[in-house]
Amino acid sequence: MAHVAIPGGVIAYRTELRRKGGIYALGGAAMVAAVGGLLLLLPGRIAGVAGFALIIAACPLLVAFGIPITTGVSTIAIGVALSLALWCGLGQWAAHRATKRPIADWRDWWSVMWPLALAMSVGGFAGFAMFALSVL
């Protein structure tokens, strides 16, 4: 007899969590970057600074590619792609860690994911601060 997960059951929920954890992290980062991009298009200094901060929070590897100074399309594309791939990988890792428990849900995923998301965003800001201090 084949083992089939009961829809909405514990095994099906854990499987869904493992399948979609990286996609949700990737989608969240993409939405934050999109809001940041929209804020950059608005006139005004405050909207620009807030938009740039959101973009750095969503794509922290942009600073490693020197984005405030170099603005080549290929450099930006590589930085964004690698940042989003990193978010996807962290989301998958958080899903794997959260589903080690027999009964896991999205709160368990988020309890593993939020420190990683905070560390990535703070790392992007710290990299930008070091970059800005070295340029000034």
Buried (B, 14 or more C-beta within 10 A) or exposed (E): EEEEEEEEEEEEBBEBBBEBBBEBBBBBBBEBBEBBBEBBEEEEEEBBEBBBBBBBBBBBBBBBBBBEEEEEEEBBEBBBEBBBEBBBEBBBBBBBBBBEEEEBBBEBBEEBBEEBBEEBBEBBBEBBEEBEEEEE
